[in-house]
């Protein structure tokens, strides 16, 4: 028995001296150097007494060294648990206790605040910073540069990723070796990645997008990565002439559009811009193509499923859609209450099935049974529609559906109309409690930098496009919308902020 994920992503590059990672300062790591470091880390983890299937929690800054811990876990048969660097000690306490992680690797600056958590949970606490310095790295120095890869089955767990937990407890999504490898293989083919590519990587690596999409594709294809710690406008502009591809969240692309240096000449060597993790405005898609000559390729996925749909690499990348189901993945639109498949063109819950779909939620069999059907279809909680041409449209989250006076209202429909209004940069539509209608529609608008929206004129204009029951009860200007680290608008925060707006005194 082999180790499919290690053999597929890392094993094929053993001994290769070609550049795998290049940092902003020009420092490079060959595949060989990277895998030697990973092997040393694997020795340290097994020296701690960890056995295949044990969890390793990591909350450290993005660096080649933190990425090597991922490779070490795969090689040693351990379950990799990357944690958002913004999580507080209180949040980490839950993740450590719930996951049963036996080792926690943190930044040295966090060691003191996490020491008590480690003591309570019985986890070993080690440190590493962005430069690869710390107690964990020190222990790796004397170890051999090779490690005997631990055999694992394709259905063995490779990673945990915790969902954001906007409603209830965060859930640990269990991802198998096959979940990760099969998806990377499909995406590499579908997006035509090869060893001649150079990927500009500015995403975090505690998230599906940056780790299991961007990094895994680069490893599988053998392409070079320009590794940037975070989205830095100056760094992106400086490095883009060396790159052939970039993956980002919509914010990356709106910020590039705000920079006059971003033009066709700057990205003449680029072949592909990919967007995900949050909806890309159709207007952004249009403006980006006009400026750069490149239509952004938008795709759709989530923690539990990796990537499920993509606009075509060759063919029309249709703005406002997430394309078609990827090869080997089934998608259907259903009635959430009955599970009945709806006819094409109807809005319902998106369900997906395929080798990409996770194994279930850690320690939550009831929640797993609620969302993962016995036939293998996963209920995503996203509302969508498949149009006449087969393109998938994301309408919103099930929990974002507004029911006002008995009418179902889909926020995305209203946001699309609002975003097209003069002076509006973007909008968020939410449902808030209302004494007469149960809940009503509230629209939050962010003004564009060069124009202050006329709210009365906007209301009059959208009244011609939307049924009366869909019209926002109120329009409110905000300087910006609250977002998480991947750029998704946090509508739960907005609902909490404005929940008493229409309460009777």
C-alpha positions in Angstrom: 0.0 0.0 0.0 1.4 3.4 -1.0 0.6 6.9 0.1 -1.5 8.3 -2.8 -1.4 12.0 -1.8 2.3 12.1 -1.0 3.1 10.1 -4.1 0.9 12.3 -6.3 1.8 15.7 -5.0 5.3 15.4 -3.6 6.9 12.0 -4.5 7.1 12.8 -8.2 9.4 15.7 -7.4 11.9 13.9 -5.2 15.5 14.9 -6.1 14.4 17.6 -8.6 16.5 20.7 -8.5 14.0 22.9 -10.4 12.7 25.9 -8.5 9.5 25.3 -6.6 9.1 28.4 -4.6 10.5 31.9 -5.1 10.0 34.5 -2.3 9.7 38.3 -2.7 13.3 38.9 -2.0 14.4 36.5 -4.7 15.2 33.6 -2.3 14.4 30.3 -4.0 13.6 26.7 -2.8 14.0 23.8 -5.2 11.7 20.8 -5.0 14.5 18.9 -3.5 15.3 21.4 -0.8 11.6 21.7 0.1 11.1 18.0 0.4 14.3 17.6 2.5 13.0 20.1 5.0 9.6 18.3 5.0 11.4 15.0 5.7 13.2 16.5 8.7 9.9 17.8 10.0 8.3 14.4 9.6 11.1 12.9 11.7 10.4 15.4 14.5 6.6 14.7 14.5 7.2 11.0 14.7 9.8 11.5 17.4 7.0 13.1 19.4 5.2 9.7 19.3 2.6 10.7 16.8 1.0 7.8 14.8 -0.9 7.8 11.5 -4.2 9.5 11.9 -3.1 11.8 14.8 -3.9 15.5 14.3 -1.3 18.3 14.0 -2.7 21.8 14.5 -0.7 24.7 12.9 -1.3 28.4 13.4 1.8 30.1 11.9 2.4 32.8 9.3 2.6 31.8 5.6 6.1 30.7 4.6 7.8 27.8 2.8 8.5 26.3 6.3 4.8 26.3 7.2 4.0 24.7 3.8 6.7 22.1 4.5 4.8 21.1 7.7 1.8 20.2 5.5 4.1 18.0 3.3 5.6 16.4 6.5 2.1 15.5 7.8 1.1 13.9 4.5 4.4 11.9 4.4 4.0 10.7 8.0 0.3 9.9 7.6 -0.8 12.6 10.0 -3.9 14.7 9.7 -3.0 18.4 9.0 -5.1 21.0 10.7 -4.3 24.5 9.5 -5.8 27.3 11.6 -6.6 30.9 10.6 -3.8 33.2 11.9 -6.5 35.6 13.1 -8.1 33.2 15.5 -7.9 34.2 19.2 -6.8 32.0 22.0 -10.4 31.5 23.0 -11.3 30.2 19.5 -8.2 28.0 19.4 -9.2 26.4 22.7 -12.3 25.0 21.0 -10.4 23.7 17.9 -7.7 22.0 20.0 -10.2 20.4 22.4 -12.6 19.3 19.6 -9.9 18.0 17.2 -7.9 16.2 19.9 -4.7 17.5 18.2 -1.6 16.0 19.9 0.7 18.8 18.7 0.2 22.5 18.3 2.7 24.6 16.3 2.3 28.3 16.8 4.2 31.5 16.3 6.6 32.3 19.1 4.7 35.4 19.9 1.6 33.3 20.7 3.4 30.7 22.9 2.6 32.3 26.2 -1.1 32.8 25.5 -1.5 29.3 24.2 0.5 27.5 26.9 -2.6 27.0 29.1 -4.6 25.6 26.2 -1.9 23.1 25.5 -1.8 22.1 29.1 -5.5 21.6 29.4 -5.9 19.7 26.1 -2.7 17.6 26.7 -1.2 18.8 23.4 2.5 19.4 22.9 3.2 23.1 22.1 6.0 24.0 19.6 6.9 27.2 17.9 7.9 28.4 14.4 8.0 31.9 12.9 7.9 33.0 9.3 11.6 32.8 9.0 11.6 29.1 10.0 12.9 29.8 13.5 11.5 28.3 16.7 11.6 25.2 18.9 10.1 23.0 16.2 12.6 24.0 13.6 15.5 23.6 16.0 14.5 20.0 16.7 14.6 19.3 13.0 18.2 20.3 12.4 20.0 17.1 13.3 17.5 14.8 11.5 18.1 13.0 8.1 17.0 14.6 4.9 15.0 11.6 3.9 12.0 10.0 5.6 10.3 6.7 4.9 6.9 7.6 3.6 4.1 6.1 5.7 1.6 4.0 3.8 -2.0 5.3 3.7 -5.2 4.4 1.9 -6.9 6.8 -0.4 -9.9 7.0 2.0 -7.7 7.8 5.0 -7.9 11.3 6.4 -5.4 13.8 5.3 -6.7 17.1 6.7 -9.3 18.8 8.9 -10.6 22.3 8.0 -12.9 24.0 10.4 -15.9 25.9 8.9 -16.3 29.5 9.9 -19.0 28.7 12.4 -21.3 31.7 11.7 -24.2 29.7 13.0 -23.5 27.4 15.9 -20.2 25.6 16.6 -17.5 25.4 14.0 -17.5 22.0 12.3 -14.3 20.1 11.5 -14.6 18.9 7.8 -12.8 15.6 7.4 -10.9 15.5 4.1 -9.4 12.3 2.7 -6.4 11.7 0.6 -8.6 11.0 -2.4 -10.7 14.2 -1.8 -7.6 16.3 -2.1 -5.8 14.4 -4.8 -8.7 13.8 -7.2 -9.7 17.4 -7.1 -6.2 18.6 -7.7 -5.9 16.3 -10.7 -9.2 17.5 -12.2 -8.3 21.2 -11.8 -4.8 20.8 -13.1 -6.2 19.3 -16.3 -9.3 21.6 -16.5 -7.2 24.7 -16.2 -4.3 23.5 -18.3 -1.5 23.8 -15.7 1.9 22.5 -16.6 5.5 22.7 -15.4 5.9 25.8 -17.6 3.5 27.8 -15.5 4.5 30.3 -12.9 1.7 30.8 -10.3 1.5 34.1 -8.4 0.4 32.9 -4.9 -0.9 35.6 -2.5 -3.6 33.6 -0.8 -3.4 32.4 2.8 -2.6 28.7 3.2 -5.0 27.9 6.1 -7.8 27.8 3.6 -9.0 25.5 0.8 -8.3 28.1 -1.9 -4.7 28.8 -1.1 -3.7 25.3 0.1 -5.7 22.6 -1.5 -6.3 24.4 -4.8 -3.4 26.7 -5.5 -0.6 24.8 -3.8 -1.8 21.3 -4.7 -2.1 22.3 -8.4 1.4 23.7 -8.4 2.8 20.6 -6.8 0.9 18.3 -9.1 1.8 20.2 -12.3 5.4 20.9 -11.2 5.0 24.6 -11.9 6.9 27.4 -10.0 5.2 29.4 -7.3 5.9 33.1 -6.7 5.1 33.0 -2.9 3.9 36.2 -1.4 2.9 36.3 2.3 -0.3 38.2 1.6 -1.9 40.5 -1.0 0.6 43.3 -1.3 -0.2 45.6 -4.2 3.4 46.6 -4.8 4.6 43.0 -4.7 1.8 41.8 -7.1 2.5 44.6 -9.6 6.3 43.9 -9.4 6.0 40.1 -9.8 3.2 39.9 -12.4 5.5 40.2 -15.4 7.2 36.9 -14.2 3.9 35.0 -13.8 1.6 33.1 -16.1 -1.3 32.6 -13.6 -2.9 34.0 -10.5 -5.6 32.8 -8.1 -7.3 35.3 -5.9 -10.5 36.5 -4.2 -12.5 39.3 -5.8 -10.8 42.0 -3.6 -7.5 41.2 -5.4 -9.0 42.1 -8.7 -10.9 45.2 -7.6 -7.7 46.5 -6.0 -5.7 45.9 -9.2 -8.4 47.8 -11.2 -7.9 50.7 -8.9 -4.2 50.8 -9.8 -3.4 52.7 -13.1 -0.2 50.6 -13.5 -2.4 47.5 -14.1 -2.9 47.3 -17.9 -2.5 44.9 -20.8 1.2 45.5 -21.0 1.7 44.4 -17.3 -0.1 41.1 -17.7 0.9 40.3 -21.3 2.6 37.1 -20.1 -0.4 36.0 -18.0 -2.6 33.2 -19.4 -5.1 32.8 -16.6 -6.7 34.8 -13.7 -8.9 32.7 -11.4 -11.3 34.0 -8.8 -13.2 32.3 -5.9 -14.0 32.2 -2.2 -16.5 35.0 -2.6 -18.9 36.2 -5.4 -17.3 38.2 -8.2 -19.4 41.1 -9.3 -20.4 41.0 -13.0 -19.2 44.6 -13.3 -15.7 43.6 -12.0 -15.6 40.8 -14.5 -16.4 43.2 -17.3 -14.0 46.0 -16.3 -11.2 43.5 -15.7 -11.5 42.0 -19.2 -11.6 45.5 -20.7 -8.5 46.6 -18.9 -6.4 43.4 -19.1 -7.8 41.5 -22.1 -8.3 38.6 -19.8 -11.8 37.3 -18.7 -11.5 36.1 -15.1 -12.3 32.5 -14.7 -14.7 32.2 -11.7 -15.2 28.8 -10.0 -17.2 27.5 -7.0 -16.3 25.4 -4.1 -16.4 25.2 -0.3 -14.5 23.6 2.6 -16.5 20.4 2.5 -16.3 19.8 -1.3 -13.1 21.4 -2.5 -14.0 22.7 -6.1 -17.2 21.6 -7.7 -17.8 23.9 -10.7 -15.7 26.1 -13.0 -16.2 28.4 -15.9 -14.5 26.9 -19.0 -10.8 27.4 -19.7 -11.7 27.3 -23.4 -15.1 28.8 -24.1 -17.3 31.6 -22.7 -16.5 32.6 -19.1 -19.9 34.0 -18.3 -20.0 36.9 -15.8 -22.2 36.3 -12.8 -21.9 32.5 -13.1 -19.6 29.8 -11.7 -19.7 27.7 -14.9 -20.4 24.0 -15.1 -19.8 21.0 -12.8 -16.2 19.7 -13.1 -15.6 16.4 -14.7 -16.7 13.5 -12.4 -18.8 15.7 -10.2 -22.6 15.7 -10.2 -24.7 18.8 -9.3 -28.4 19.2 -8.9 -30.8 21.8 -7.6 -33.3 20.6 -5.0 -36.1 21.6 -2.8 -34.5 21.8 0.6 -37.5 20.5 2.5 -38.3 17.5 0.3 -35.0 16.8 -1.5 -36.9 16.6 -4.8 -34.8 17.6 -7.8 -36.2 20.8 -9.4 -36.5 21.6 -13.1 -33.8 23.6 -14.8 -34.2 27.3 -14.3 -35.7 27.0 -10.8 -33.9 28.2 -7.7 -33.2 25.7 -5.0 -30.4 24.2 -2.8 -27.3 23.1 -4.6 -26.3 19.5 -3.9 -23.1 17.9 -5.1 -21.7 14.4 -5.3 -18.3 13.1 -6.3 -14.8 12.1 -5.1 -14.3 15.7 -4.0 -17.0 15.5 -1.3 -15.7 15.2 2.3 -16.1 12.3 4.6 -18.2 14.1 7.2 -17.9 16.3 10.3 -15.5 15.3 13.1 -17.4 14.2 16.2 -20.7 15.3 14.7 -22.5 12.3 13.3 -25.9 13.9 13.6 -24.8 17.0 11.7 -23.1 14.8 9.1 -26.4 12.9 8.6 -28.3 16.2 8.2 -26.1 17.5 5.4 -24.6 14.4 3.7 -27.3 12.2 2.2 -27.0 8.4 2.2 -26.6 8.5 -1.6 -23.5 10.6 -1.3 -25.0 14.0 -2.2 -23.9 16.9 0.0 -26.4 19.6 0.8 -24.3 22.7 0.4 -26.6 25.2 2.0 -26.1 27.4 -1.1 -29.1 28.5 -3.2 -28.5 28.3 -6.9 -30.0 27.9 -10.4 -28.9 26.2 -13.6 -29.7 28.3 -16.6 -30.8 27.2 -20.1 -27.2 26.9 -21.2 -26.1 24.8 -18.2 -24.2 27.6 -16.4 -24.6 27.5 -12.6 -25.7 30.7 -10.8 -25.2 31.1 -7.1 -28.1 33.0 -5.6 -27.1 33.1 -2.0 -27.0 31.1 1.2 -30.0 29.2 2.4 -29.8 31.0 5.7 -29.7 34.3 3.8 -33.1 33.7 2.2 -35.5 36.4 3.3 -39.2 35.5 3.9 -41.2 38.6 4.1 -45.0 38.5 4.4 -44.8 34.9 3.2 -42.8 35.7 0.0 -39.4 34.2 -0.6 -36.9 36.9 -1.5 -33.4 36.1 -2.8 -30.9 38.8 -1.8 -28.6 38.3 -4.9 -31.4 39.4 -7.3 -31.7 42.7 -5.4 -28.0 43.1 -5.1 -27.5 42.8 -8.8 -29.9 45.6 -9.4 -28.4 47.8 -6.7 -24.8 47.2 -7.9 -25.8 48.6 -11.3 -26.9 51.9 -9.9 -24.9 55.1 -10.3 -22.5 55.7 -7.4 -22.8 52.2 -5.9 -19.6 50.2 -5.6 -21.3 47.2 -4.0 -24.2 46.2 -1.9 -25.4 43.7 0.7 -29.1 42.8 1.1 -30.2 41.2 4.3 -33.4 40.3 6.1 -34.1 42.0 9.5 -37.0 41.5 11.9 -40.1 43.5 11.2 -43.2 43.6 13.4 -45.7 43.3 10.5 -44.0 41.2 7.9 -41.9 38.9 10.1 -38.8 40.2 8.4 -38.2 42.8 5.8 -35.5 43.7 3.2 -32.7 46.1 4.2 -30.0 47.2 1.7 -26.5 48.3 2.7 -24.7 50.3 0.0 -21.0 51.1 -0.3 -20.5 54.3 -2.4 -18.0 54.4 -5.2 -14.9 56.6 -4.5 -16.0 59.3 -7.0 -19.7 59.6 -6.4 -22.2 59.8 -3.6 -25.3 57.8 -4.4 -28.7 59.5 -4.5 -30.7 57.2 -2.3 -34.1 58.6 -3.4 -33.2 58.3 -7.1 -32.0 54.7 -6.5 -35.2 53.7 -4.8 -37.3 55.2 -7.6 -35.2 53.4 -10.2 -35.2 50.0 -8.6 -39.0 50.3 -8.1 -39.3 49.8 -11.8 -37.2 46.6 -11.8 -38.3 44.8 -8.7 -41.7 43.7 -7.4 -43.0 45.7 -4.5 -42.5 43.0 -1.9 -38.8 42.8 -2.9 -38.0 46.5 -2.5 -35.7 47.3 0.4 -37.6 49.0 3.3 -34.6 51.2 3.7 -31.3 52.0 2.0 -28.3 52.7 4.2 -24.8 53.9 3.2 -21.8 52.2 4.8 -18.1 53.0 4.2 -17.4 49.3 3.7 -18.9 45.8 4.2 -17.6 43.5 6.9 -15.7 40.6 5.4 -13.8 37.5 6.5 -10.2 36.8 5.6 -11.3 35.3 2.2 -13.3 38.3 1.2 -16.8 36.9 1.9 -19.3 39.5 3.2 -20.3 38.6 6.8 -24.0 39.0 6.5 -24.5 37.6 10.0 -22.6 40.6 11.4 -24.8 43.0 9.5 -28.0 41.2 10.7 -26.8 41.5 14.2 -25.9 45.2 13.7 -29.3 46.2 12.3 -31.7 43.6 13.8 -33.5 46.2 15.9 -33.8 48.8 13.2 -37.6 48.3 12.7 -38.5 47.2 16.2 -41.5 49.0 17.7 -40.7 51.1 20.7 
